[in-house]
């Protein structure tokens, strides 16, 4: 990142003491984060990227933040809190010991209040061990450099990080960071099917009726075959 975009602002104390957080949100940030640091602020005055604004989206500046966590299990909850508090697009990096996970959350203008931004979706990478990354992980980290992303405007810039995140998530099936046109759709289908499969497995364990258990196992096999088909499309 360009030196003039550096911020390095420690935010945990500010968030806990100055903001009217919900009781549970405050508990999560207090107990499951070590540090919350705003490292970089990207805006038109600091970098040669134009702001982007239309009826649905407002990408005026982008924050890059690092949250050191005490548990890998809480990052989705922490991300939801952080992405709600800060009305900016955020490139959010979670750190646990020597491992990191990237979160990208594209936002749109709220239909209820045009002065606010709300999350459209939220994407997380798997955890990457910085001391022992795989070849694909090293390639992904190399592509994270801002020089590999468009400077046309902040929406295109942020969207490029979203595409990189999706291509990395698909790479565990495809073995490459090359993204297909329908990668996002297929990944969503895979996630939904994996949830469905886990639900079936849970039902099988609890089911006492033999006939019902047989039917569940048939449904499980069909779903697993469908999952393999989807993974093969990436």
N, C-alpha and C positions, 0 to 999 in steps of 0.2 A: 504494500500500500504506500502511496506517496506520503512523505514525512508530514506534510501539512494537514493530513487527514487524521493524524493521531490524536486521540482524546485521553485515553487511560484514566477513566473516571470510575472509582469504586462506588458501587451503587447499593450494596446490600443494606448497610445501615440506613441510608436514605429511604429505601423502600419500606423497611420495617418500622421506622420511626416517624416518617413524614407523610406517608400515604395512608388513606383510609381503606386499608385492605380488608377483605373478608376474613373472618377468624381462621377458617381452614387454610386459605391462601397464605396468610401470614405464618401459620404453623408449618406449612410445607417449605416455604422459603427459609424460615429460621432453622429448621431441623435437617433439611436435605440439601442445602447449599453451603459451601465453604466461602466462596467469593463470587461476586457478580460484577464483571468489569466491562464497561463500554470502552472498547479499544479504538475504534475508528468511526468517524462520521463522514460520510460521503455526500457532498452536495455540490451544486453548480459553482459555488464560490471557491471550492477547494480542489475540484477535479473537472476536467473537460468532458463532462457528461451533462446533457440537458435534462431538465425536469420533465415529467410526463403527467398530464392531467386531462381527464375527460369525465363524462358523466358517471362512469363506473369505477374509475381508478384514479388514484392520486399518489404518484411516485415522485416526491419532491426531494427527498434525501433518504439515505439508507444507513442503518446502524450495523456495525459488526460487533457482536458481544460474545464474551466467553463466560460461561457459568461452570465453576468447579463444583461438582456434586459429591455427595456422600453415598449415594445409591444410584445404580444404573436404572433401577425400576421406576424412578419418579420423573424421568425427563419429559415425558409427554404431559404430565400434570404441570411441571414447572414451565414448560414451553407455553402452554395455554395461558398461564398467569402472565408471563412476560410479554407474550404477543398481544395480550389484551391491554395491559398497562400502557405499553408504548405504541402510540398511534403512528408508527412508521414501519415500513418494511424492514425486517431484521434478518441478517444472516447470523444465526445463533449457533455457537459451538459449545457443546457440552464436553467437559473434561472429567475423567475419572482415572486417577493415577496417570499412567502413560497412554491411556486410550482416549479417543475423541469420537463424538458422534455429531453430525451436522444436521441442523434443522432449518428447513426453508418453508416459510408460511406466506404464500401470496395473499394479498388483502384487496378488498374492494370497498367502495363507499357504502356505508350503511343506508338501507332503504328507509329506515326509521328516523335516522339523523344524519344528514349529509355532511356534518362536520366530523363524523367519526368513521374510522376504518374498522372493518371486521374481517376475520380470517375466512378465506374461501376453502382452503385445504391446508393440510400440514404434512410435510414429508421429512422423514428421518432416515439417515443412513444407519447401517449396522455399525457397531463399535470397531474402530481401527486402532490396532496396537502400533503406536508410533515408533516403538523400538524394534518391532519385527513385522513390518507391513508386507503383505503379499505384493506380487508384481502389479496386479490390477489396482490395489490400494495405493501403491506408489504413483502409478499413472494418474489416478484420480486426484491425489494430493497435488501433483504437478499441474494439472488442469485447473486447480482452484485459484491459481494466480490471476489477478484481474486482467492481465494482458491477454488472456485467452477468452475474454468476454467482450461483447460489443459496447462501444461507447456512444451509441446513437442517442439513447436516453435511459433513464433509470429503470423504466419498466422493462425494456429489452435486456438491460444489464441483469436485473434480478431474475427475469424469466430464464436467462441463460444458466444461472446457478440452479434453478429448478430442474431444467433439462439435464444438467450434469448429475444432479442428485438421483434423478430417475434412472439415468443410464447406469449409474453405479449400482443402484438397487437391482437392476435387471441383469447386471454382469455376473451375478452368482449363478444365473441360469444359462446365460449366453456365452460367458467367458470373454466378453469384449465390452468396451465402453461405447461402442457404436450404437446409437439409438434409432429404433424404427419409428415409423409414424404413429403406430398404435401401441407403443410401449406403455404409456401411462394407463390406457384402458385395460391392457392385459394385466398389468401389475395390480390394478384395483380388483379385477376379477379373481386373481390369484389370492389376494388378501381375503376377499369375501369367502372364497371356497375353503381356504385354510381354517377360517373361523367356523364354517359349517361342518367341516370334517372333525374339528376338535369337539364340537357340540355332539356329533353322532357318537364319537368315541366315549364321551362322558355318559351318554344315554345307554350305550351297550354295557358299560360297567355296572350301571344301576338296574338294568332290566333283568327280571327273573323269568319272564315268560319266554320259552324256547322259540316259539314261532315268531314273536316280535323281535327277538334277538337275531334270528336268521334274516329277517327282512331288513333290519338295521345294518347288518353286515353286507348285504347285497347293495344297499344304498351307499355304504362306505366305499366299497370296491368301485362302484360307478364314479363316485366323486374323486377318488384317488386317480383313476384313469383319466378323468377330465383334467385334473390338476397337472398330470404329466403332459397332456396335450398342450395346455396353456404355456407351461414352462418351455416346451419345445418351440413355441412360436417366437420367443424372445431372442 
